[in-house]
């Protein structure tokens, strides 16, 4: 489990396709303090497994499912990535529950500075509208954020403070860029529990 509090920004240094898998090599610093082969790590909000490590570079394999259902299929050499290790049982819970299981890919529609912050607007699949509420939590490329507003038909906005902008991949974000979205797991459980009691109109 993760919290959506990004530890550092890494960078893709190599990409290699092997059969049905794609392997990425990522460089970083902070996350290597206790990283091991087999460790889980969130890369732009996607939970991956460390395949190998050497000289502040780790590799991770991505299956076809991951490539098709997340933005990681569009990674290029030099792309900057949000990195977060799993939450420790004895640490503070700084963000919200983030599983690293991406629900879908949204796209930036607008990203502009407003006074001392930035306003980020993201278009998301309309079928996921039920999981979003104003002031609710959402993970965007693994970043724990709060929904500031919902706009018709399927756009949400979040406010980005300077610290978040400077210490995540948002500092390189541009309109139309894809972003991994993970909706609040509590909303998904509630939907599952209530589904049997929903009024059927057919």
VEXZA-878266 format. One line per field, with one value per residue: residue number from 0; residue in three letters; z, x, y of N, C-alpha, C in turn. Coordinates in steps of 0.1 Angstrom, whole numbers, plus 5000, padded with zeros to 4 digits. Layout:
! residues N
seq: [NUM	...]
type: [ALA	...]
n_c3: [Z	...]
n_c1: [X	...]
n_c2: [Y	...]
ca_c3: [Z	...]
ca_c1: [X	...]
ca_c2: [Y	...]
c_c3: [Z	...]
c_c1: [X	...]
c_c2: [Y	...]
! end
This chain:
! residues 202
seq: [0	1	2	3	4	5	6	7	8	9	10	11	12	13	14	15	16	17	18	19	20	21	22	23	24	25	26	27	28	29	30	31	32	33	34	35	36	37	38	39	40	41	42	43	44	45	46	47	48	49	50	51	52	53	54	55	56	57	58	59	60	61	62	63	64	65	66	67	68	69	70	71	72	73	74	75	76	77	78	79	80	81	82	83	84	85	86	87	88	89	90	91	92	93	94	95	96	97	98	99	100	101	102	103	104	105	106	107	108	109	110	111	112	113	114	115	116	117	118	119	120	121	122	123	124	125	126	127	128	129	130	131	132	133	134	135	136	137	138	139	140	141	142	143	144	145	146	147	148	149	150	151	152	153	154	155	156	157	158	159	160	161	162	163	164	165	166	167	168	169	170	171	172	173	174	175	176	177	178	179	180	181	182	183	184	185	186	187	188	189	190	191	192	193	194	195	196	197	198	199	200	201]
type: [UNK	UNK	UNK	UNK	UNK	UNK	UNK	UNK	UNK	UNK	UNK	UNK	UNK	UNK	UNK	UNK	UNK	UNK	UNK	UNK	UNK	UNK	UNK	UNK	UNK	UNK	UNK	UNK	UNK	UNK	UNK	UNK	UNK	UNK	UNK	UNK	UNK	UNK	UNK	UNK	UNK	UNK	UNK	UNK	UNK	UNK	UNK	UNK	UNK	UNK	UNK	UNK	UNK	UNK	UNK	UNK	UNK	UNK	UNK	UNK	UNK	UNK	UNK	UNK	UNK	UNK	UNK	UNK	UNK	UNK	UNK	UNK	UNK	UNK	UNK	UNK	UNK	UNK	UNK	UNK	UNK	UNK	UNK	UNK	UNK	UNK	UNK	UNK	UNK	UNK	UNK	UNK	UNK	UNK	UNK	UNK	UNK	UNK	UNK	UNK	UNK	UNK	UNK	UNK	UNK	UNK	UNK	UNK	UNK	UNK	UNK	UNK	UNK	UNK	UNK	UNK	UNK	UNK	UNK	UNK	UNK	UNK	UNK	UNK	UNK	UNK	UNK	UNK	UNK	UNK	UNK	UNK	UNK	UNK	UNK	UNK	UNK	UNK	UNK	UNK	UNK	UNK	UNK	UNK	UNK	UNK	UNK	UNK	UNK	UNK	UNK	UNK	UNK	UNK	UNK	UNK	UNK	UNK	UNK	UNK	UNK	UNK	UNK	UNK	UNK	UNK	UNK	UNK	UNK	UNK	UNK	UNK	UNK	UNK	UNK	UNK	UNK	UNK	UNK	UNK	UNK	UNK	UNK	UNK	UNK	UNK	UNK	UNK	UNK	UNK	UNK	UNK	UNK	UNK	UNK	UNK	UNK	UNK	UNK	UNK	UNK	UNK]
n_c3: [5000	4993	4999	4983	4987	4972	4970	4956	4923	4896	4867	4834	4820	4803	4780	4772	4750	4755	4743	4755	4774	4787	4797	4820	4829	4857	4872	4904	4938	4967	4970	4970	4995	5010	4991	4975	4954	4941	4956	4960	4942	4935	4904	4888	4900	4895	4907	4907	4903	4916	4895	4891	4905	4904	4909	4916	4899	4890	4876	4861	4852	4828	4821	4793	4800	4818	4802	4784	4799	4814	4815	4812	4790	4771	4778	4775	4769	4792	4803	4832	4864	4890	4921	4947	4976	4993	5020	5053	5083	5106	5101	5095	5082	5055	5031	5012	5010	4987	4962	4940	4918	4889	4877	4853	4825	4823	4807	4805	4804	4809	4823	4844	4859	4888	4907	4936	4931	4911	4887	4878	4853	4845	4821	4823	4820	4813	4824	4849	4866	4889	4910	4919	4940	4950	4970	4976	4976	4952	4932	4911	4887	4908	4928	4957	4957	4961	4950	4936	4921	4901	4867	4839	4809	4820	4836	4860	4885	4902	4928	4927	4949	4954	4965	4957	4929	4924	4932	4919	4889	4878	4871	4846	4831	4805	4785	4772	4779	4791	4821	4849	4867	4898	4916	4947	4969	4988	4977	4956	4970	4983	4962	4952	4974	4974	4950	4946	4956	4940	4922	4895	4862	4840]
n_c1: [5008	5004	5008	5006	5023	5048	5082	5105	5116	5123	5142	5138	5161	5166	5149	5136	5122	5110	5098	5065	5068	5079	5108	5119	5145	5154	5166	5175	5176	5168	5150	5165	5175	5165	5157	5152	5158	5129	5113	5084	5074	5060	5055	5049	5024	5018	5020	5049	5074	5106	5131	5159	5189	5214	5241	5225	5204	5174	5156	5125	5098	5072	5040	5019	4993	4997	5009	4989	4968	4977	4996	5022	5030	5037	5061	5093	5128	5144	5121	5106	5097	5073	5082	5076	5080	5065	5042	5054	5046	5050	5050	5038	5006	5004	4990	4965	4948	4964	4966	4982	4971	4960	4931	4924	4932	4937	4937	4955	4938	4940	4966	4977	4992	4980	4980	4998	4998	4990	4966	4952	4936	4919	4908	4887	4877	4842	4827	4836	4827	4812	4829	4841	4841	4836	4862	4871	4894	4920	4943	4968	4989	5001	5002	4989	4960	4935	4902	4892	4872	4844	4837	4815	4816	4831	4854	4878	4892	4922	4941	4974	5001	5031	5052	5044	5044	5071	5084	5075	5066	5050	5062	5071	5048	5024	4997	4974	4990	4991	4978	4980	4952	4939	4912	4895	4897	4878	4854	4850	4846	4822	4805	4805	4793	4768	4757	4741	4717	4707	4683	4667	4660	4654]
n_c2: [4988	5023	5059	5081	5102	5115	5104	5110	5122	5102	5091	5078	5057	5037	5016	4985	4960	4928	4900	4896	4915	4947	4962	4986	5008	5027	5056	5069	5083	5087	5065	5043	5037	5015	4997	4966	4937	4924	4941	4961	4990	5022	5036	5064	5060	5034	5002	4984	4958	4955	4943	4942	4957	4982	5005	5028	5025	5009	4982	4973	4952	4954	4942	4933	4939	4960	4979	4985	4995	5016	5047	5041	5028	5046	5057	5072	5074	5094	5104	5118	5105	5098	5085	5062	5044	5015	5020	5022	5003	5016	5043	5077	5084	5101	5109	5095	5063	5045	5021	5015	5004	5012	5028	5040	5060	5095	5127	5157	5187	5214	5234	5256	5285	5301	5328	5320	5293	5264	5254	5225	5208	5179	5155	5128	5092	5091	5071	5067	5086	5083	5079	5102	5130	5164	5177	5152	5124	5117	5098	5110	5102	5089	5108	5120	5138	5164	5167	5196	5208	5197	5195	5198	5178	5156	5164	5171	5193	5201	5217	5227	5229	5249	5232	5206	5209	5214	5190	5168	5149	5168	5192	5190	5186	5188	5202	5177	5156	5122	5108	5087	5075	5068	5060	5067	5040	5035	5045	5027	5003	5009	5012	4985	4972	4983	4977	4953	4962	4981	4999	4984	4991	4978]
ca_c3: [5000	4992	5004	4974	4990	4963	4977	4947	4909	4890	4853	4826	4814	4792	4777	4763	4748	4754	4742	4759	4785	4785	4809	4821	4839	4863	4881	4915	4949	4980	4972	4971	5009	5015	4980	4973	4944	4946	4963	4953	4941	4927	4894	4883	4905	4891	4915	4899	4912	4912	4889	4894	4910	4903	4907	4917	4888	4892	4865	4864	4840	4827	4813	4783	4807	4824	4791	4777	4809	4821	4807	4811	4776	4763	4784	4766	4776	4797	4810	4846	4870	4904	4928	4961	4982	5001	5033	5065	5093	5118	5097	5095	5069	5050	5020	5014	5006	4972	4960	4929	4908	4881	4872	4840	4821	4820	4799	4809	4795	4812	4835	4844	4872	4894	4919	4941	4929	4898	4885	4869	4849	4839	4815	4827	4814	4818	4831	4863	4872	4902	4920	4922	4947	4954	4982	4977	4972	4939	4929	4897	4885	4921	4937	4964	4955	4965	4939	4939	4915	4890	4856	4829	4814	4827	4839	4874	4887	4915	4930	4929	4956	4949	4968	4948	4915	4923	4937	4912	4875	4873	4867	4832	4825	4794	4780	4765	4785	4798	4836	4856	4877	4908	4924	4961	4970	4996	4968	4949	4978	4986	4949	4952	4984	4971	4936	4947	4961	4931	4915	4882	4853	4828]
ca_c1: [5000	5011	5000	5005	5033	5060	5094	5114	5114	5134	5142	5140	5174	5167	5137	5139	5111	5114	5085	5053	5071	5088	5116	5124	5156	5151	5176	5170	5185	5162	5143	5175	5179	5162	5152	5157	5152	5116	5105	5074	5076	5051	5061	5038	5012	5016	5028	5058	5083	5120	5137	5173	5195	5229	5245	5214	5194	5166	5148	5112	5092	5058	5033	5010	4981	5001	5012	4976	4958	4983	5004	5036	5032	5042	5073	5104	5141	5145	5109	5107	5087	5071	5086	5072	5081	5053	5041	5059	5036	5052	5051	5026	4998	5004	4981	4953	4951	4967	4970	4991	4963	4954	4917	4922	4942	4931	4945	4955	4932	4946	4975	4981	4995	4970	4986	5009	4996	4987	4953	4953	4923	4921	4896	4888	4866	4829	4821	4842	4822	4806	4839	4846	4833	4844	4870	4875	4908	4923	4958	4971	5003	5006	5002	4976	4955	4921	4894	4888	4859	4840	4832	4808	4809	4839	4867	4880	4904	4929	4950	4988	5009	5045	5060	5041	5049	5086	5089	5069	5067	5041	5070	5073	5035	5019	4983	4972	4998	4983	4980	4974	4943	4934	4901	4895	4892	4865	4843	4848	4840	4808	4798	4804	4784	4754	4752	4730	4705	4704	4670	4668	4650	4652]
ca_c2: [5000	5035	5070	5092	5112	5112	5105	5116	5121	5095	5093	5066	5057	5027	5008	4973	4951	4914	4892	4904	4924	4958	4965	5000	5011	5040	5061	5077	5084	5084	5052	5032	5035	5001	4990	4953	4930	4919	4951	4969	5005	5029	5044	5072	5055	5020	4993	4975	4950	4957	4931	4942	4970	4984	5018	5037	5022	4997	4978	4967	4947	4957	4932	4939	4945	4973	4988	4988	5001	5028	5056	5036	5023	5058	5062	5074	5076	5108	5108	5118	5096	5099	5072	5060	5030	5011	5026	5014	5001	5025	5057	5085	5083	5115	5111	5086	5049	5043	5007	5013	4997	5023	5025	5044	5071	5107	5136	5171	5196	5227	5234	5270	5291	5310	5334	5313	5279	5260	5248	5213	5202	5165	5149	5114	5085	5094	5060	5067	5098	5080	5077	5115	5140	5175	5175	5138	5121	5110	5098	5114	5097	5085	5119	5121	5151	5166	5172	5210	5210	5188	5202	5190	5166	5147	5171	5175	5202	5200	5228	5222	5239	5249	5220	5194	5212	5213	5178	5157	5151	5179	5203	5188	5182	5197	5198	5165	5145	5112	5107	5076	5079	5058	5066	5063	5026	5034	5047	5015	4993	5013	5009	4971	4968	4988	4973	4944	4968	4992	4997	4980	4998	4970]
c_c3: [5000	4998	4995	4977	4982	4970	4968	4932	4903	4875	4845	4819	4803	4792	4768	4762	4747	4754	4745	4770	4780	4798	4809	4831	4843	4872	4892	4926	4962	4981	4973	4985	5014	5004	4978	4960	4949	4953	4954	4953	4932	4917	4886	4887	4902	4900	4906	4909	4906	4907	4892	4899	4908	4901	4906	4905	4891	4879	4870	4851	4840	4817	4802	4789	4812	4813	4785	4786	4816	4811	4805	4798	4767	4769	4773	4775	4780	4804	4825	4853	4885	4910	4942	4965	4990	5014	5044	5075	5104	5114	5097	5081	5064	5039	5021	5009	4991	4970	4949	4918	4900	4876	4857	4837	4817	4812	4804	4799	4797	4824	4835	4858	4876	4907	4923	4939	4915	4898	4875	4866	4841	4833	4818	4820	4821	4827	4846	4871	4887	4913	4925	4929	4950	4968	4985	4973	4958	4938	4914	4895	4899	4931	4944	4963	4959	4954	4944	4933	4904	4879	4846	4816	4822	4829	4854	4875	4901	4916	4934	4937	4951	4952	4959	4934	4914	4926	4930	4897	4869	4867	4852	4824	4815	4791	4771	4770	4792	4813	4841	4867	4885	4917	4938	4963	4979	4987	4960	4957	4981	4974	4949	4962	4981	4958	4937	4950	4951	4924	4900	4873	4841	4830]
c_c1: [5009	5002	4999	5014	5046	5073	5105	5110	5126	5134	5145	5153	5176	5153	5140	5126	5117	5101	5073	5056	5080	5095	5121	5135	5154	5162	5170	5180	5178	5156	5152	5179	5177	5155	5159	5151	5140	5107	5095	5077	5066	5058	5050	5024	5009	5026	5036	5067	5097	5126	5152	5177	5210	5231	5234	5204	5187	5159	5135	5105	5077	5051	5024	4998	4985	5003	4999	4967	4964	4990	5018	5039	5038	5055	5084	5117	5141	5132	5111	5095	5086	5074	5081	5074	5068	5054	5046	5047	5038	5054	5038	5019	4996	4994	4968	4957	4952	4973	4981	4984	4955	4941	4916	4932	4933	4941	4944	4948	4937	4954	4981	4983	4984	4976	4998	5008	4993	4973	4955	4939	4926	4908	4898	4876	4852	4823	4826	4836	4817	4816	4845	4836	4842	4850	4873	4889	4909	4938	4960	4986	5009	5006	4989	4971	4940	4914	4889	4874	4856	4833	4826	4816	4818	4854	4867	4892	4909	4939	4964	4996	5023	5053	5057	5045	5064	5092	5082	5071	5058	5049	5073	5060	5031	5005	4984	4981	4989	4987	4973	4965	4939	4924	4901	4889	4880	4853	4840	4842	4825	4800	4795	4793	4769	4748	4741	4717	4700	4691	4672	4657	4647	4640]
c_c2: [5013	5047	5081	5104	5108	5114	5112	5114	5113	5098	5080	5067	5047	5020	4997	4964	4937	4905	4901	4914	4936	4961	4979	5000	5025	5044	5070	5078	5079	5070	5041	5029	5021	4993	4977	4947	4923	4929	4957	4984	5011	5038	5051	5065	5041	5011	4983	4968	4952	4943	4930	4956	4970	4999	5028	5037	5009	4994	4972	4963	4951	4948	4940	4946	4959	4983	4993	4997	5013	5036	5051	5031	5034	5064	5062	5076	5091	5112	5108	5112	5099	5085	5073	5046	5027	5018	5017	5014	5011	5040	5064	5083	5097	5118	5104	5072	5048	5029	5005	5005	5008	5019	5030	5056	5083	5115	5150	5180	5211	5226	5248	5275	5301	5315	5325	5297	5276	5253	5237	5208	5189	5160	5134	5106	5088	5083	5059	5079	5095	5080	5091	5124	5152	5173	5161	5136	5114	5109	5100	5112	5094	5096	5120	5136	5152	5173	5186	5212	5199	5196	5193	5190	5157	5153	5174	5184	5199	5212	5222	5233	5238	5237	5208	5197	5209	5199	5165	5159	5162	5190	5201	5185	5193	5193	5186	5153	5135	5111	5095	5080	5066	5065	5060	5049	5025	5036	5034	5004	4996	5009	4994	4966	4972	4983	4963	4950	4979	4989	4994	4986	4989	4959]
! end
